[in-house]
Amino acid sequence: MAERVMLNSLCVYCGSREGDDPAHRAAAERLGLVMAERGIRLVYGGGRVGMMGVIADLVLAHGGHVTGVIPEFLMDLEHGHPDVDELIVVDSMHERQRRMAELADGFLALPGGLGTLAETIEMVNWRKMSLHEKPVAVVNIGGYWDPLAAMVKGFVGNGFAHPASAELFTMVDSVDAAMAALEAAPGRSP
């Protein structure tokens, strides 16, 4: 029987911009508050701008713990967050992704851009290849990630992916539903 995931740390992928929909910022604020209240450490890209900065600031403001992982070349572009509990500076995006994956018990994607999409898909793919068995949740605020769901359906429909591919991640419409899904996900079998 599989054990449940112990969610002590959560890697959050989100934009280095805030986007145009205030609901996206509200979701980041909600997630930051929930993580701090539950004592779940935030692991994220290390920036203090955009959605990344919003969530990090909320976790910190409510007494939570934050670990940022940022490549050296992004320290200036994304303004490495000076107030986080731990800021790990790495050599490359690949090292950033690997390090964040090691530090996290699960993954959650909020709305973001190409980087958010790439990082999220990489964790889904790593799960498919059994490189990890950690849960992945995608918060589909206002249908933002509907194109991702359609793309996965297209992969399956065209014979490029197994029908179970859609089960590699959970897509929900709120932060609270994402947290419930992550916490209820089965972990690694003993």
C-alpha positions in Angstrom: 0.0 0.0 0.0 1.3 3.4 -0.9 2.1 6.0 1.8 0.6 9.5 1.6 2.9 12.4 0.7 4.3 14.3 3.7 4.1 17.8 2.3 6.8 19.7 4.3 8.1 21.6 1.2 6.4 22.6 -2.0 8.1 23.7 -5.2 6.0 26.4 -6.8 6.3 27.4 -10.5 4.9 30.7 -11.4 5.6 33.8 -13.5 8.4 36.4 -13.1 5.6 38.8 -14.1 2.2 39.2 -12.5 0.1 39.0 -15.7 -3.1 41.0 -16.3 -5.7 39.0 -14.4 -5.9 40.1 -10.7 -7.2 36.5 -9.9 -3.7 35.2 -10.6 -2.1 37.5 -8.0 -4.9 36.6 -5.6 -4.1 32.9 -6.1 -0.4 33.5 -5.3 -1.4 35.4 -2.2 -3.7 32.6 -1.1 -1.1 30.0 -1.7 1.5 32.0 0.3 -0.9 32.3 3.2 -1.9 28.6 3.2 1.7 27.4 3.0 2.7 29.6 5.9 -0.3 28.5 8.0 0.5 24.9 7.4 4.2 25.2 7.9 5.1 24.1 4.3 8.4 25.5 3.1 8.2 27.3 -0.2 10.9 26.2 -2.8 10.8 28.5 -5.8 12.9 30.2 -8.5 14.4 32.8 -6.1 13.2 36.0 -7.7 11.5 39.0 -6.0 9.5 40.1 -9.0 6.2 39.0 -10.5 4.2 36.1 -9.1 7.4 34.7 -7.6 7.9 37.7 -5.5 4.2 37.9 -4.4 4.2 34.3 -3.1 7.6 34.6 -1.4 6.7 37.8 0.3 3.4 36.4 1.6 5.0 33.3 3.0 7.6 35.4 4.7 5.1 37.9 6.0 3.2 35.2 7.7 6.2 33.5 9.4 6.8 30.8 6.8 10.1 29.6 5.4 11.3 30.2 1.9 14.2 28.7 -0.1 14.9 30.3 -3.5 17.1 28.6 -6.2 18.4 31.0 -8.9 21.0 30.8 -11.6 23.8 33.3 -11.3 22.8 34.9 -14.7 19.3 35.6 -13.4 20.4 37.3 -10.1 20.1 40.7 -11.7 17.3 40.0 -14.2 14.9 38.5 -11.6 16.4 40.4 -8.7 17.4 37.5 -6.4 15.1 37.9 -3.3 17.3 39.2 -0.4 14.9 38.4 2.3 14.4 34.6 1.8 15.6 32.2 4.5 18.0 30.6 2.0 19.0 31.7 -1.5 20.9 29.0 -3.4 22.8 30.4 -6.4 23.5 27.8 -9.1 25.3 27.7 -12.4 22.4 26.9 -14.8 18.7 26.5 -15.4 19.2 22.7 -15.4 20.9 22.8 -12.0 18.1 25.1 -10.7 15.5 22.6 -11.8 17.3 19.6 -10.3 18.0 21.4 -7.0 14.4 22.5 -6.6 13.1 19.0 -7.3 15.5 17.6 -4.7 14.2 20.0 -2.1 10.5 19.6 -2.7 7.9 17.0 -1.6 5.6 18.1 -4.4 5.1 20.6 -7.2 2.4 23.2 -7.9 2.1 25.4 -11.0 0.3 28.8 -10.9 -0.2 30.8 -14.1 3.0 31.9 -15.7 4.8 32.0 -19.0 7.2 29.8 -21.0 9.5 29.2 -18.0 6.6 28.1 -15.8 5.3 25.8 -18.6 8.8 24.3 -19.2 9.5 23.6 -15.5 6.1 22.1 -14.9 6.2 19.8 -18.0 9.7 18.7 -17.0 8.5 17.6 -13.6 5.5 15.8 -15.2 7.9 14.1 -17.6 10.3 13.1 -14.9 7.3 11.6 -13.1 6.4 9.7 -16.2 9.9 8.3 -16.4 9.8 7.4 -12.7 12.6 9.8 -11.9 10.4 10.9 -9.0 7.0 10.0 -7.6 6.1 13.3 -6.2 2.6 14.8 -6.9 2.2 17.6 -9.4 -0.8 20.0 -9.3 -1.7 22.7 -11.9 -3.9 25.6 -10.7 -6.2 26.4 -13.6 -7.4 29.9 -12.6 -10.1 31.0 -15.0 -9.2 28.3 -17.6 -5.6 29.6 -17.9 -4.2 26.1 -18.3 -7.0 24.8 -20.6 -4.6 24.7 -23.6 -2.3 22.4 -21.6 -5.1 20.0 -20.9 -6.1 20.1 -24.6 -2.5 19.5 -25.7 -2.2 16.4 -23.4 -5.5 15.1 -24.8 -4.2 15.7 -28.3 -1.0 13.8 -27.5 -3.1 10.8 -26.3 -5.6 11.1 -29.2 -2.8 11.1 -31.8 -1.1 8.1 -30.3 2.0 10.0 -28.9 1.2 9.4 -25.3 -0.4 6.7 -23.1 -3.9 7.5 -21.9 -2.6 7.5 -18.3 -0.5 10.5 -19.2 -3.2 12.8 -18.0 -3.0 11.2 -14.6 0.6 12.3 -14.1 -0.6 15.7 -12.8 -3.8 17.0 -11.2 -5.5 20.1 -12.7 -7.8 22.0 -10.4 -9.4 25.4 -10.4 -8.2 26.8 -7.0 -5.3 26.8 -4.6 -7.3 25.1 -1.9 -8.2 22.2 -4.3 -4.6 22.0 -5.3 -3.4 21.7 -1.7 -6.0 19.0 -1.0 -5.0 17.1 -4.1 -1.3 17.3 -3.3 -1.8 16.2 0.3 -4.1 13.3 -0.7 -1.7 12.0 -3.4 -0.1 8.7 -2.8 3.6 8.8 -2.2 6.3 6.4 -3.0 5.4 2.8 -2.2 7.6 1.2 0.5 
